[in-house]
C-alpha cells in the first residue's frame, strides 16, 4: 500500500508539472504568433514609408575665367593718360550660372613676396539681357581706371585684375576669395602725359 501511495504522489507531481509545461507551451505559441504578426506589421510599414534616398552630391564649383578676346583694351601693354584715365571693358564666364562674379584690381605688394595690394576697386560683372548664344554664362562690366592720375610721365607698373565667384577676402590675402575660385590677368601700365 505504501508503494501505491508513493506512485500516486509521483503521478500527481508529474501531472502538476505537465500543466506547467502546457501553460509554457501555450505562452510560447502566443509569443511566436505575436512575433510573426509584429514582424509582418514592421515589414508593411517599411513598404509604405520608404527609407530616405541618398542625398544628391553637391554641385561642382568651377572657376570663373576671363574671356580675353572681349576685354578692351586687351590685357598686356596699356598706356594710361595721367590727366584723364581710361575705361576698360571686362568679360568673364563661369559654368556655374548662379555665381555672382566680381572683378577686383590689385598691384604687386613689394612688402609681401608674391602678394598683392588691393586698389579698393571691385566691380560686379553682370549677365547681359540679350544673352550671348555662344556663352549664356558670359558676364560683362566696365571700370574707369585713373591709376595714373597725376603720376609722373613714364611711370610703369603692373595692374592685376582678379575675377572671383565669391566675395574677396577682407583680411589676409585680399586677392583670394574664401570658399571660391579666382582667375587673374594683368596689364603693364605706362603712365603718359598726352
C-alpha positions in Angstrom: 0.0 0.0 0.0 2.8 2.3 0.8 4.2 1.6 -2.6 1.0 2.6 -4.2 0.8 5.9 -2.3 4.3 6.8 -3.4 3.4 6.1 -7.0 0.3 8.2 -6.8 2.2 11.1 -5.4 4.7 10.8 -8.2 1.9 10.8 -10.7 0.3 13.9 -9.2 3.6 15.7 -9.3 4.1 14.7 -12.9 0.5 15.9 -13.6 1.2 19.2 -12.0 4.4 19.6 -14.0 2.6 18.7 -17.1 0.2 21.6 -16.5 3.1 24.0 -16.1 4.6 22.7 -19.4 1.3 23.1 -21.2 0.9 26.7 -20.0 4.5 27.4 -21.0 3.9 25.9 -24.5 0.7 27.9 -24.9 2.5 31.1 -23.9 5.4 30.2 -26.3 3.0 29.7 -29.1 1.3 33.0 -28.4 4.7 34.8 -28.3 5.6 33.2 -31.7 2.4 34.1 -33.3 2.6 37.7 -31.9 6.2 37.9 -33.1 5.2 36.9 -36.6 2.4 39.5 -36.5 4.8 42.2 -35.3 7.3 41.3 -38.0 4.6 41.5 -40.7 3.4 44.9 -39.4 7.0 46.3 -39.4 7.6 44.9 -42.9 4.4 46.6 -44.1 5.3 49.9 -42.6 8.7 49.7 -44.3 6.9 49.2 -47.6 4.6 52.2 -47.1 7.2 54.6 -45.6 10.2 54.5 -47.9 13.7 54.9 -46.4 15.3 58.2 -47.4 17.3 58.2 -50.6 21.0 59.2 -50.6 21.3 63.0 -50.9 22.4 64.3 -54.3 26.0 65.3 -54.4 26.8 69.0 -54.0 27.3 70.7 -57.4 30.8 71.2 -58.5 32.1 74.8 -58.3 34.0 75.7 -61.4 36.4 78.6 -61.6 35.5 81.8 -63.4 37.6 82.7 -66.4 38.4 86.0 -68.2 37.2 86.0 -71.8 40.4 87.8 -73.0 39.1 88.2 -76.6 36.3 90.5 -75.2 38.5 92.5 -72.7 39.1 96.1 -74.1 41.8 97.3 -74.1 43.3 93.8 -74.1 45.5 92.6 -71.3 49.1 93.3 -71.9 50.8 96.7 -72.5 48.5 99.7 -71.8 49.1 103.4 -71.9 47.1 105.4 -69.2 46.9 109.1 -69.6 47.9 111.0 -66.4 45.2 113.5 -66.9 42.1 111.6 -67.9 42.4 107.9 -67.2 41.0 105.1 -69.3 37.8 102.9 -69.2 38.3 99.1 -69.5 35.6 96.7 -70.5 35.8 93.3 -68.8 34.3 90.0 -69.7 34.3 86.7 -67.8 32.4 83.4 -67.9 31.6 80.8 -65.2 29.9 77.5 -65.9 28.0 77.9 -62.6 25.1 80.1 -63.7 24.2 81.3 -60.2 27.6 82.5 -59.2 28.0 86.3 -58.8 31.3 87.4 -60.4 33.3 90.3 -59.1 36.5 91.9 -60.6 39.0 93.4 -58.2 42.1 95.4 -59.2 45.4 94.8 -57.4 49.0 95.8 -57.7 52.0 93.7 -56.6 52.9 94.3 -52.9 56.6 94.9 -52.5 56.4 94.1 -48.8 54.9 90.6 -49.4 56.7 88.4 -52.0 54.1 87.1 -54.3 51.4 89.2 -52.6 49.0 91.8 -53.9 47.7 95.1 -52.6 44.1 96.0 -53.3 43.4 99.3 -55.0 39.9 99.2 -53.5 38.2 98.8 -56.9 35.7 96.0 -57.0 33.2 95.8 -59.9 30.5 93.2 -60.3 30.1 91.6 -63.7 26.5 91.2 -64.9 24.9 88.9 -67.4 23.6 90.8 -70.4 19.9 91.0 -71.1 20.4 89.6 -74.6 22.4 86.5 -73.6 25.3 85.5 -75.9 24.1 82.3 -77.6 27.8 81.1 -77.8 28.1 81.6 -74.0 24.9 82.0 -71.9 27.1 82.5 -68.7 29.0 85.5 -70.1 29.2 88.4 -67.6 30.3 92.0 -68.6 31.3 95.1 -66.7 33.4 98.3 -67.1 35.9 100.0 -64.8 37.2 103.6 -65.1 40.9 103.5 -64.4 42.6 106.6 -63.1 45.6 104.8 -61.7 48.0 107.2 -63.4 46.1 110.3 -62.5 48.8 113.0 -61.6 51.6 110.4 -61.9 55.0 111.2 -63.3 55.2 110.8 -67.1 56.8 107.4 -67.9 55.9 105.6 -64.6 55.3 101.9 -65.3 53.7 99.2 -63.1 51.7 96.0 -63.4 48.0 96.2 -62.7 46.3 92.8 -62.0 42.6 92.1 -62.5 41.2 89.1 -60.5 37.7 87.7 -61.1 36.2 85.8 -58.2 33.0 83.8 -57.8 32.8 84.7 -54.0 33.5 87.9 -52.2 37.2 88.9 -51.9 38.8 88.4 -48.5 38.6 91.4 -46.3 41.7 90.3 -44.3 44.9 88.5 -45.2 45.3 87.7 -48.9 42.7 90.1 -50.4 43.2 88.8 -53.9 41.6 85.5 -52.9 38.0 84.6 -52.2 37.5 82.2 -49.3 35.3 79.3 -50.4 35.5 80.4 -54.1 37.8 80.4 -57.1 39.6 83.1 -59.0 41.3 83.8 -62.3 43.7 86.6 -63.0 45.4 88.5 -65.8 47.2 91.9 -66.0 48.1 95.0 -67.9 51.6 96.5 -68.0 50.6 100.2 -67.4 52.7 103.1 -68.7 51.6 106.5 -67.5 51.8 109.1 -70.2 51.2 112.9 -70.4 49.1 113.3 -73.5 
